[in-house]
Each structure stands twice: as structure tokens, then as C-alpha cells.
Amino acid sequence: MLLISLLAAILAIVLWAVVLVLGLPLWAAVVPTVLIVLSIVGTLLFRRHQASKAARDIERALGAQADAQLQNVRPDQQEEIQAMQAEFSKALQSLKSSKLARSRQGKDALSVLPWYMIIGPPGSGKSTSLRNSGIQFPYLSSRGGGVKGVGGTRNCEWWLTNEGVILDTAGRYTTEDDDREEWLGFLDMLKRNRPRKPVNGLVVAVSVGDFIGIDEEQSVQLAQTIRERVDEVMERLKMIVPVYVMFTKCDLLAGFVDVFGDLAKAERGQIWGFTLRPEDSRDAVGETFTARFDELAEVVEQRSIVRMGEERHPDTRERIFRFPQQFEGLRSNLTEFVQALFAENVYADTPVMRGVYFTSGTQEGSPIDRVMNAMADAFGIRRSLQPASGRPAVEARSYFLRDMFAEVVFPDQNLAMRSTAEDLRQKRLQYAYAGGCFAIALLILLFPAISFVKNRELIQTTRAMAQALKMTEASNAGTSRMVDTMLPMRQQIERLMQWESEGPPTGMRFGMYRGGDLITPLGEFYGATVRRVLVEPVLGTDLTEMKTWVEVQRRQDEAPTGREYARYFERLKLHLLLSGPRTAREPVLGEGERTWLVKSLTERWGRKPGFTESAQRTALLSSHVDLFVKLLAQDPSLAFTRNDKVVRDVRTALDQLPFATLALEQIISDVGREGLDLTISNILGSTAQHIKSDGRIRSAFTRKGWESVVRQRLENPLRGADIWVLDKDTNATNDLELARQETELRSKYYEQYIQEWKVFLDGLRVQQPGSSTEALAMLEDLTRGEPAPLARLFRSVAYNVRLSTDAEVGGDDDSTMLDSLKKKLGSKGKTLEKGVKFVGDRIGKDEEEAPEGARVYTERDVEAAFAGLLKFGAAAARSKDPEAPPPESIPLDLYQEQLQFLRDALRAAQENPDEAGPLMTRVQTARVRVRSLIEAQEVGWRPRVDALLWPPIEAISENSTKDVAGKMSEQWCSEVTNTFNLSLAGRYPFNPNGHDAAVADVGDFFRPESGTVWGFYNGFLKNDIQRMGTRFKFVNRMGRVGGSMYYGTVLAFLARSHEISESLFAPRDAEPGVQFSFHVRPSPKLSSIRFTVDGQTVDYNNGPEEWHSMKWPQQGKTVGASIKVRNNRGQTESIEREGEWGLFRLLEEGTPVVESGARVFSVTWKVPSMDTEVVIDFRPTRSASPFFGITVGRNARLMQPFRMPGVLPPRVIGKGGAGCSG
């Protein structure tokens, strides 16, 4: 297939070269190329079909052989055969359901996967080698091995791998002729259904044990027996296949495992043997084998020396030492075997020796010590059949198998080749096929080459252009491609026109020139194509949109908006210029109309979806439209039929809008083509990255647009108004109405000017930073340059809204406009004077007295509308008087000053964390001053100024407080959380099951005012968190509550810590402790009760109930608490708890009872051995005690101050801070 494809590619290149060099029609090359491509694709599809068919045929053939086998066996064997067939079918089904071989479905795997056969005498270890080779077998039999074959392969096992199909032939196949006919039938089926490579390789497996104890003649006989089977396969399949000789069971050589047993699993999978290059495989086999065997023996010798140095066991070292001799002893027999196996045969093809490999699939049987046996024979001593003394048992492993298959056998799947006779036959067929194809190609090329003549080349080329244009249009290729495809025809028309005036080239004369006959039809064809492709879609869309719009206007019964007016006015104008019949009021298609049409159609196509716009294609599109308009001016038949009803309806709808709107939208549209639009990036440049806006100021509402176009258009609005589109005559409008319309137009323009800039300013925003680093970048951005970005913004606004000229600055604007109108109309008589008076009255009215919607806007109104904003951010215009004082400072300067202060303070805080305090002070000052600036602005502009000025201040405040809180969290972890974790966490009294915390550590942590908790609180948190009784709350600071800086968990922790401190420390006490009184209730079964706390002892002998005072902790030699009791019979019992917290552990050992709000509580201890109990009442001196806390609630629990939720220090307190480590 590769040869055919190469020849086809060469043929196609030759065809195209001849066609391009000789200038032949393109179809002369296209048709043969298409045929060649179709032939190749058809061949590929046919081969794929053949592969699928071959896979099915192989499966059917195997099934047929299996059925025949089932019929011929004895009844008692049929069940076994059926089970084999079922397992075999299951394996094939598993293979078919997989995805193998060139990413194709597994149903073709039997055809596309390579096949290999393993041949060898019985007991050679073929199955064991495969099973332990490390190859992935997607399906194994129930025995854990290959699947037993059926039919012709019933003496084989099928091993299905991801890389190929392996047939493991039975050992008796090598030495016996059982089932020969069925086996040969199977080979014929392979040849028939896998014609290219029925088998991709043969593996000859022979155990090294077969060569021990035999002579060279027996080795030759074994090789000849195997050679017969190899020749049988090659001859039957007509193939020369690579043969891989695999000597198995190398572990039978004494010392093999000892020499190679230290190899890792990956190293055991490498190759031990040699692989020949295909070109070297036919050299003298015996010499090649001997040379390579010597190399292997030398490597074995070197490894044995290394291994003996590593091994310490004497017996093992002895086996290692003898192993090279064991291996060397195989040389003679193996050499004779290989020479006989690959002996040259002049009557048939000789198999190719691809390689020789030494392997071991597992370690079974006893190694044979050839050296010791030879010495025994020499001295007449009986051979030892037992393993060497002291040889340790070894784990069964495979050696040198994996890479043989993975790196050699499977990658060699393409080495198999046809036999010499078969190869010769196939080559003859290929040469005949290639010659036939070449002859056909020459025949196809010969006819147009001979028949083509020079004097028809022009006509043929022109026809080809037209044909190509038709084909491109018919294929719906898109306008972009059509624009490119029409270029050759346009160039051809220009070329023909030039030849018509200057004469054709000499080579085309001699009475054969026909170019003059082509100009007219080619122009008509080209004009019709441009009309159909470029003009008709636009007009058709416009017609549909105008119909829809008219219907909407009728239902709404409202005048169209200004933008709608401009949109449909332009569409109506385009429709009128390109349609007919034309009226007397319509202009001819002159230079101006042609320029407008070209620009309008080009812009419309540039906005259409799907049109690939580029500067080159846009210029090409313009040239096509320009030529069409020229042709339209000469040939009215190219005009479209006018839809009079739509024209009439659109005119009626447009008449609802005043003239001022018409003229204004036209001015906006015309100025928009000047490209003077303003955006925030135009105003501030690329340096100011933090001031954003999606808005845009259209060109007509910029100072440059005003000066360059709008001013002149407002003075003469009828110029360029295209009133003819509405079928109106400007001469029919009286002067009074004309003056009113001009005044209304100016007023509407100034009104929209104000609105355009207000909308733009409303869309301005300052991008918020996410961190202090970004905040510093924002401040540097807002303070960079002279003037700074905000100052540039305000100056740009001032420049664009101050439209008054110097001559108008000193006078009344209304009077100026009136004088201008009088000057224009004063020479036209009394009627015009009345019009001037009417207009003057309209303009001179006070705005407050004017009716709703009747206000007249002037240039001064534009500046006045933004006076409040400009007063804040833009200095007054400089006077031309050199002695005049400079403009006063503006509030924006004070704001910029605050930004600079914040920038410097934030930079200093980032460089030195100790400067965080001054930063917070600077932020607080900035907040107050900037808020004062904002509140001082005019009410109408205050929200806009606030939106620009306040976000940076707010962002700095937020990020600064987050940073402070983050640093506070770090210090909190270091001073509070870590201290608690080291000395108190998990200990008693916080954990009832923990070891005792030192009372001194608890005191140091919770000591009021100076302890760890309250020292940190007083030093860092007191300004942000205030104590209200037993609760804590966040304090407002810098416009924010403390909750914006700290998590609420810190409030709960402070409340719990406050309760512990109040409970453990009496007022003015520096050390923790509690004073309490108690009395023991009498018990009839006890004669005495002794209560001891830290060495303080009180004995109670059922006398009067008295209250006794004690203090915890009490300095003494013994610490802890205990209760000792004696009954009436003299028996004693005690309850003791040691340690500084022994009192509390003792109390928790009993059952406390307390009433809500009470200060006295009782504790009961059971004495099971005496069937009685001890009850003691306790009364703390203060209401706040470590027993129940500050207050005793309804469900109060003993030791609850230490075990309430929130008593553990939070791992993070500040928002934006990281949690404590560990």
C-alpha cells in the first residue's frame, strides 16, 4: 500500500506540474487527482472490510473444525469437548469486545493483531514461560493459563495478549503426527484469511535439560525434528518468518539461581541472549552463535566473580564458582543444535534466526551439576541425584522473559516476509498495477494537452473564472470567500478594457482575438453577481426590517426615537439610491452618492456576522461595490425594483419625528465616521489602570467633533440633510419655520451633549484592590504624573464641555444667537423680522417661566451643567491678561494631597511593620477630611464625587485594618494561643481526664490586668473590643465596627476568660484561690468523718452541725483532698485525690446539687462498702467561684467556667490573618 500511495502521489505531482506549466485547465489535474484520492481511499476501505471479513472467517473456520471434532469423539468425551468449546468461545468474545489494534474495535483483532507460534518438544516449559513472562493477558483460562484450542488447534493453547495472539503448540506436535490433517487445514485457513502475514514469527522453545547428558548427534536429531515443523509452517503459509530460539529451564544448571538471584524484578525481565539484525541473520549461523555464546559466557564469568565476593555461604559460593563451567559445558550441543536448526536448504527457503535467548520460567526440579557428575564419571563414583548440600529453598521467579517478548518479538511483527516465489509473483502484480495507472494518467493528460490551442486560451480562462465563481456561489461558501473569488474576474475586466484601448498582446492577434466580444457579457455577469452577492442581501434585510419597524410604529402609535430615525432614514436612502424607477427629486448617481453607497455597504458588511473582515478584504469589497455603482449608473437594468408601499410607509413613520431630530442624528452619524470617540483610555492613557469605565463619548459630543464638523453643520443644518429622501422640498419651507427648526436643532444638540457626558461620568468607577500591595499600587497609580489621572480626567471634562469661544465669553449667549439669526434673516423683509422677533421671544424667556419641555439649551448651558463638578476638579480658565492672578486652588488638590499622604504612610508600613500605628492615624485623618470634601460639594454632584473619591479611601481603610488584624493574629498566636497550648491545653481543670495544670500557670494566664489574656487585651484589643459587664462587644472605629477586623470567636473567648478570672481571683488578690465554708451532714451509720484539703483537716463525729472555713490552695507539705470515714464497727474507708486540683477532682467524684441562683451547694459521695453516703454542704465566700462561675444558672454544672464552649483560645482572631501553626 505504501508503494501504491507513493506512486499515486508522484503521479499527481507530475499532473499538476504539467497543467500549471502548460497553462492547461485546472480540471485536467483536478479530475485525475480526485480519482487517485478516491482510489486510495477505496483501497483503504476495502482493506478494512477485508480485515473484518477475515476475522469473521477465522472464527467461523475454527467453529466448523470444533463442530467436526465434537461429532468424531466418543460420547463420554463430548462433555469435555463442549466445555473446551465454551471456554474458547468466551475467550474469543472477550477479544472481540475489547479495543485493540490501531484503535479499532476488537472484532477485527483476529485479523489485525500479529500471530506467533511456539514450537518445542514436550516438557520444554513453553506454557510456564508464557505464564511467567510478565505479558498482560486480558483473558486466561480457568486453569490460569492459555485457552485450550479446538478443531485444528486442539493440541494448542491460545494466549490472547494486548499485543498479539500466541499459539502454544503441544510438545507432541513436534515429535508426533497426530491430527496432522486438521492442523494443516488450520494453516491453510490462516493463509487464506491473513494473506499478508498469516504468522508473524515462530518461537522455538527447548529446555537446556534436554542437552545435558546427550551427545552432539542427539542434539542434531532434536534440531532436525523441530526444523521439519518449522519448514512445514513456512512452506504451507508461503512465508519466511523470523525464528526466536528460547532455551528454557536454565535454572536446571546448578548455580543459576545463586548467580542471578540478587537481581531486582525489573532486571530479571531483561534479555539474556542476543538478537541479530535482519541483514546479519543469514551469515554463518554456527560461527555467529559461537561468537555470541562466548560473549555471554564471558559476562557470566565476570558476574560470578562479583557474586562470589558478595556471598558468604561456602556452599553457595561453590555453586556460583562452578556455574560458568556448567554454562560453558552446553556450548558444543547448543552449537550443533542451532547449526542443524538453521541449516541451508537449496530446495526451500531457510528460516531466519532472529535471536537466541536463555530463560527460566520458574524454579522446579533439582539442578544438575554437570561438573561434579563428570568428575564422578571420571573416578567411577556414583552420581548424586540430590541437590547440593545446604542449598536453601528459593522463591520461584521468572528470569529473562519479559523483554524478550515486549522488546523483540512483538515489535518484530513486520519482519515476516513472503517466500521467494510468492514475493516474485506479488511484485509482478504490483508492477502491472502501477504501469496501468500511469498509462491511464497519461491518456487523461494527453487529450486536453493535444486539443488545447493558444487562440482559445483567453475564452477558456474567462469561462473557467465564471464557472469557478458559479461553483463558489453554489457551494454557499460565504461572502468572504466570494469577495476573494470575484477578484480575478474584476482584474480580467480591467485587463480586457486595457487591451481594447491599447491592443491585445502580439501572441493573441492574427485574427484570432476574441476579447472584445467578452467585455459586455462579462460585465453583465460580474454586475449581476455583485448585485446578487453583495447588494441584494443588504437590501433584502433592510426591506424586512423596515416592514417590521413600520408595523411596530403603527401599533405603538409613538414617534420613533432619534436612533431609530437615523437607522431607518439611512436604510430608506440606500433603498432609494439602488432601486428604480427614479423620481425627479432624486439625485443622479454622482461621485458623492457613489462614495456614500460604497462606504455604507462596506460598513454594513463589516458588521455582518460571519464576514471575515480584514483591511485587505475590506478594500477589495469597496472596489467591487464601486465598480457595481459605476455599472449601475450606466445600466439601469441592474437597479432593484422599488417597493413603493414600504417607501411610503417608512416616510410616513419618519415624518412623525421633528426635523431637529432628523438633522441631529445625521450629524451624529456623519461625525462618527471621523473616529473621534472618547473613552477612559483615550483620556487617561494606559498608565491609569485603576479608573475604569465601559462608557464611550461619541465623536459628535467631543470638543474636536464640535469644532471640526458640528459647529458648521449647525449654522447651515439643511446642507447634507438629504431632505429628498422624505420626498420634501426645502424651498417649500417658510423662513419662520426654518428659523424655528434651526433653533430647535441647536437646543437638542446641546441637551444631548449634556446627557452624553453625564451618562459617561456616571459609569466611571475605581477598581478596588484586594490587598495592601494592590492598594499601594492603586495609590501610586492615582498620584503618578503631573497632572495626576483624576486631574487629567477633570481637565478633559472641562475642555470638552466649555464650548464657548472667546468672542462669546463676555456677552450674553442668548443675545449672541439672536443677533446671528437677525443677521442671517434681516435682509429678507418684514416677514423675516417677525420671525426674528418670534425666535428672540422664545430664546429670551426665563427657564423658570418656560413650559415643560420648551427650554432652549445653548453652549453656555453645557458648561453650566457641569459647573459644580468642574468647580471641584478643574481650575477656572486662565485669563489672557498677563497681570491677572493665577487660578485659586481647587478641592481636588486637597484630595490628591491626602492620597499622597496615604501612599507614603502605606509604603512605610510595608517596609517597617512598626509604622502600622502612624498608618492607621493617617487613614483616620484622610477619612475625615475626604468625607468633609465630599459633603461640601453640590447636592446634585455629591454622589458622583463620592463614587470617585471615596472608594480609594475605603479600600485603604479596609486593607489596612485587615493587615493590622492579620499582624494581631500572629501576635495572638505567639502570646496567647501557643502559651495556652503549651501549659494548659488538655490538662485539668479544662479536661477532666487530663493531667493537672499548674495552678501558677493558670494564674499567670488568667490573672486580671497583668495576666497573659488581659495583658494582651489591654495592650492591643481594648480600643476595638469593649467590655459591657460580663459581655464584650466590638467598637466602631474608622467607620467600621471591630467585627470587620476580628472574628466573633474572640468575643466568646474573652467572655469565658473574664468569668474564669473573676472566679479564680478575689479583688486585689494576685494569686488564684477560693475561700469557702462547709459543714458535714450527720450520718447514722458513720461514727466519724474527716475532710482534708491541702493539709487543712476537720473531723466531724456526728456532733452539732457547724460551718468550717478553708482556703484553696493552701501552702503546705501535702497537696490534695480526701474524705476518710469510720463506721460504728470501727471499719474505715477513704476517698482521696492528689495534686493541686485535688479538691475539685474530689468534688467531681461526688454528685453535686445546686439550686439556680444559690450560693450554697452540696456534694454527695457514695460509700458502697458501708452502704451509706457522705454529704457535705459548701458555701463559697464570694458569689463568683471556680465551682460554678459568676452566676449559678438553672442547669449549672460543676467546673463549668473551665469547660464552657469558647474557653479555648481561637486559632485566628483577625480577618485576613493566618491561623496558628501546629
Residue, then its C-alpha position, 0 to 999 in steps of 0.5 A: m500500500l505504501l508503494i501504491s500511495l507513493l506512486a499515486a502521489i508522484l503521479a499527481i505531482v507530475l499532473w499538476a506540474v504539467v497543467l500549471v506549466l502548460g497553462l492547461p485547465l485546472w480540471a485536467a489535474v483536478v479530475p485525475t487527482v480526485l480519482i487517485v484520492l478516491s482510489i486510495v481511499g477505496t483501497l483503504l476501505f476495502r482493506r478494512h472490510q477485508a480485515s473484518k471479513a477475515a476475522r469473521d472467517i477465522e472464527r467461523a473456520l475454527g467453529a466448523q473444525a470444533d463442530a467436526q471434532l465434537q461429532n468424531v469423539r466418543p460420547d463420554q468425551q463430548e462433555e469435555i469437548q463442549a466445555m473446551q468449546a465454551e471456554f474458547s468461545k468466551a475467550l474469543q468474545s472477550l477479544k472481540s469486545s475489547k479495543l485493540a489494534r490501531s484503535r479499532q474495535g476488537k472484532d477485527a483483532l483476529s485479523v489485525l493483531p500479529w500471530y506467533m507460534i511456539i514450537g518445542p518438544p514436550g516438557s520444554g516449559k513453553s506454557t510456564s514461560l508464557r505464564n511467567s513472562g510478565i505479558q498482560f493477558p486480558y483473558l486466561s483460562s480457568r486453569g490460569g493459563g492459555v485457552k485450550g484450542v479446538g478443531g485444528t488447534r486442539n493440541c494448542e493453547w491460545w494466549l490472547t495478549n494486548e499485543g498479539v495472539i500466541l499459539d502454544t503448540a503441544g510438545r507432541y506436535t513436534t515429535e508426533d503426527d497426530d491430527r496432522e490433517e486438521w492442523l494443516g487445514f488450520l494453516d491453510m485457513l490462516k493463509r487464506n484469511r491473513p494473506r499478508k502475514p498469516v504468522n508473524g514469527l515462530v518461537v522455538a522453545v527447548s529446555v537446556g535439560d534436554f542437552i545435558g547428558i546427550d551427545e552432539e548427534q542427539s542434539v542434531q536429531l532434536a534440531q532436525t525434528i523441530r526444523e521439519r515443523v518449522d519448514e512445514v509452517m513456512e512452506r504451507l503459509k508461503m512465508i519466511v518468518p523470523v525464528y526466536v530460539m528460547f532455551t528454557k529451564c536454565d535454572l536446571l544448571a546448578g548455580f543459576v539461581d545463586v548467580f542471578g538471584d540478587l537481581a531486582k524484578a525489573e532486571r530479571g525481565q531483561i534479555w539474556g541472549f542476543t538478537l541479530r539484525p535482519e541483514d546479519s541473520r543469514d551469515a554463518v549461523g554456527e560461527t555467529f552463535t559461537a561468537r555470541f555464546d562466548e560473549l555471554a559466557e564471558v559476562v557470566e564469568q565476570r558476574s560470578i566473580v562479583r557474586m562470589g565476593e558478595e556471598r558468604h555461604p561456602d556452599t553457595r559460593e561453590r555453586i556460583f564458582r562452578f556455574p560458568q563451567q556448567f554454562e560453558g559445558l552446553r556450548s558444543n550441543l547448543t552449537e550443533f543444535v542451532q547449526a542443524l536448526f538453521a541449516e541451508n536448504v537449496y530446495a526451500d527457503t531457510p528460516v531466519m534466526r532472529g535471536v537466541y535467548f536463555t530463560s527460566g520460567t520458574q524454579e522446579g526440579s533439582p539442578i544438575d551439576r554437570v561438573m561434579n557428575a563428570m568428575a564422578d564419571a571420571f573416578g567411577i563414583r556414583r552420581s548424586l541425584q540430590p541437590a547440593s548440600g545446604r542449598p536453601a529453598v528459593e522463591a520461584r521467579s521468572y528470569f529473562l522473559r519479559d523483554m524478550f517478548a515486549e522488546v523483540v518479538f512483538p515489535d518484530q511483527n513486520l519482519a515476516m516476509r513472503s517466500t521467494a516465489e510468492d514475493l516474485r509473483q506479488k511484485r509482478l502484480q504490483y508492477a502491472y498495477a502501477g504501469g496501468c495507472f500511469a498509462i491511464a494518467l497519461l491518456i487523461l493528460l494527453f487529450p486536453a494537452i493535444s486539443f488545447v490551442k493558444n487562440r482559445e486560451l483567453i475564452q477558456t480562462t474567462r469561462a473557467m473564472a465564471q464557472a469557478l465563481k458559479m461553483t463558489e456561489a453554489s457551494n454557499a461558501g460565504t461572502s468572504r470567500m466570494v469577495d476573494t473569488m470575484l477578484p480575478m474576474r474584476q482584474q480580467i475586466e480591467r485587463l480586457m478594457q486595457w487591451e481594447s484601448e491599447g491592443p491585445p498582446t502580439g501572441m493573441r492577434f492574427g485574427m484570432y482575438r476574441g476579447g472584445d466580444l467578452i467585455t459586455p457579457l462579462g460585465e453583465f455577469y460580474g454586475a449581476t453577481v455583485r448585485r446578487v452577492l453583495v447588494e441584494p442581501v443588504l437590501g433584502t434585510d433592510l426591506t424586512e426590517m423596515k416592514t417590521w419597524v413600520e408595523v411596530q410604529r403603527r401599533q405603538d402609535e409613538a414617534p420613533t426615537g432619534r436612533e431609530y430615525a437615523r437607522y431607518f432614514e439611512r436604510l430608506k436612502l440606500h433603498l432609494l439610491l439602488s432601486g428604480p424607477r427614479t423620481a425627479r427629486e432624486p439625485v443622479l448617481g454622482e461621485g458623492e452618492r457613489t462614495w456614500l453607497v460604497k462606504s455604507l455597504t462596506e460598513r454594513w458588511g463589516r458588521k455582518p456576522g460571519f464576514t471575515e473582515s480584514a483591511q485587505r478584504t475590506a478594500l477589495l469589497s469597496s472596489h467591487v461595490d464601486l465598480f457595481v455603482k459605476l455599472l449601475a449608473q450606466d445600466p439601469s437594468l441592474a437597479f432593484t425594483r422599488n417597493d413603493k408601499v414600504v417607501r411610503d410607509v417608512r416616510t410616513a413613520l419618519d415624518q412623525l419625528p421633528f426635523a431637529t431630530l432628523a438633522l441631529e442624528q445625521i450629524i451624529s452619524d456623519v461625525g462618527r465616521e471621523g473616529l473621534d470617540l472618547t473613552i477612559s483610555n483615550i483620556l487617561g492613557s494606559t498608565a491609569q489602570h485603576i479608573k475604569s469605565d465601559g462608557r464611550i463619548r461619541s465623536a459628535f459630543t467631543r470638543k474636536g467633533w464640535e469644532s471640526v464638523v458640528r459647529q458648521r453643520l449647525e449654522n447651515p443644518l439643511r446642507g447634507a440633510d438629504i431632505w429628498v429622501l422624505d420626498k420634501d422640498t426645502n424651498a417649500t419651507n417658510d423662513l419662520e419655520l426654518a428659523r424655528q427648526e434651526t433653533e430647535l436643532r441647536s437646543k437638542y444638540y446641546e441637551q444631548y451633549i449634556q446627557e452624553w457626558k453625564v451618562f459617561l461620568d456616571g459609569l466611571r468607577v475605581q477598581q478596588p484592590g484586594s490587598s495592601t500591595e494592590a492598594l499601594a499600587m492603586l495609590e501610586d497609580l492615582t498620584r503618578g504624573e503631573p497632572a495626576p489621572l483624576a486631574r487629567l480626567f477633570r481637565s478633559v471634562a472641562y475642555n470638552v464641555r466649555l464650548s464657548t469661544d472667546a468672542e462669546v465669553g463676555g456677552d450674553d449667549d442668548s443675545t449672541m444667537l439672536d443677533s446671528l439669526k437677525k443677521k442671517l434673516g434681516s435682509k429678507g423683509k418684514t416677514l423675516e423680522k417677525g420671525v426674528k422677533f418670534v425666535g428672540d421671544r422664545i430664546g429670551k424667556d426665563e427657564e423658570e417661566a418656560p413650559e415643560g419641555a420648551r427650554v432652549y439649551t445653548e453652549r453656555d448651558v453645557e458648561a453650566a451643567f457641569a459647573g459644580l463638578l468642574k468647580f471641584g476638579a478643574a481650575a477656572a480658565r486662565s485669563k489672557d491678561p498677563e497681570a491677572p492672578p493665577p487660578e485659586s486652588i481647587p478641592l481636588d488638590l486637597y484630595q490628591e494631597q491626602l492620597q499622597f499622604l496615604r501612599d507614603a504612610l502605606r509604603a512605610a508600613q510595608e517596609n517597617p511593620d512598626e509604622a502600622g500605628p502612624l498608618m492607621t492615624r493617617v487613614q483616620t485623618a484622610r477619612v475625615r477630611v475626604r468625607s468633609l470634601i465630599e459633603a461640601q460639594e453640590v447636592g446634585w454632584r455629591p454622589r458622583v464625587d463620592a463614587l470617585l473619591w471615596p472608594p480609594i479611601e475605603a479600600i485603604s481603610e479596609n486593607s489596612t485594618k485587615d493587615v493590622a488584624g492579620k499582624m494581631s493574629e500572629q501576635w495572638c498566636s505567639e502570646v496567647t494561643n501557643t502559651f495556652n497550648l503549651s501549659l494548659a491545653g488538655r490538662y485539668p481543670f479544662n479536661p477532666n481526664g487530663h493531667d493537672a495544670a499548674v495552678a501558677d500557670v493558670g494564674d499567670f494566664f488568667r490573672p486580671e490586668s497583668g495576666t497573659v489574656w488581659g495583658f494582651y487585651n489591654g495592650f492591643l484589643k481594648n480600643d476595638i473590643q469593649r467590655m459591657g459587664t460580663r459581655f464584650k462587644f466590638v467598637n466602631r472605629m474608622g467607620r467600621v465596627g471591630g467585627s470587620m477586623y476580628y472574628g466573633t470567636v474572640l468575643a466568646f473567648l474573652a467572655r469565658s476568660h473574664e468569668i474564669s478570672e473573676s472566679l479564680f481571683a478575689p479583688r486585689d488578690a494576685e494569686p488564684g484561690v477560693q475561700f469557702s465554708f462547709h459543714v458535714r451532714p450527720s450520718p447514722k451509720l458513720s461514727s466519724i468523718r474527716f475532710t482534708v484539703d491541702g493539709q487543712t483537716v476537720d473531723y466531724n463525729n456526728g456532733p452539732e452541725e457547724w460551718h468550717s472555713m478553708k482556703w484553696p490552695q493552701q501552702g503546705k507539705t501535702v497537696g490534695a483532698s480526701i474524705k476518710v470515714r469510720n463506721n460504728r464497727g470501727q471499719t474505715e474507708s477513704i476517698e482521696r485525690e492528689g495534686e493541686w486540683g485535688l479538691f475539685r477532682l474530689l468534688e467531681e467524684g461526688t454528685p453535686v446539687v445546686e439550686s439556680g441562683a444559690r450560693v450554697f451547694s452540696v456534694t454527695w459521695k457514695v460509700p458502697s462498702m458501708d452502704t451509706e453516703v457522705v454529704i457535705d454542704f459548701r458555701p463559697t465566700r464570694s458569689a463568683s467561684p471556680f465551682f460554678g462561675i459568676t452566676v449559678g444558672r438553672n442547669a449549672r454544672l460543676m467546673q463549668p467556667f473551665r469547660m464552657p464552649g469558647v474557653l479555648p483560645p481561637r486559632v485566628i482572631g483577625k480577618g485576613g490573618a493566618g491561623c496558628s501553626g501546629 
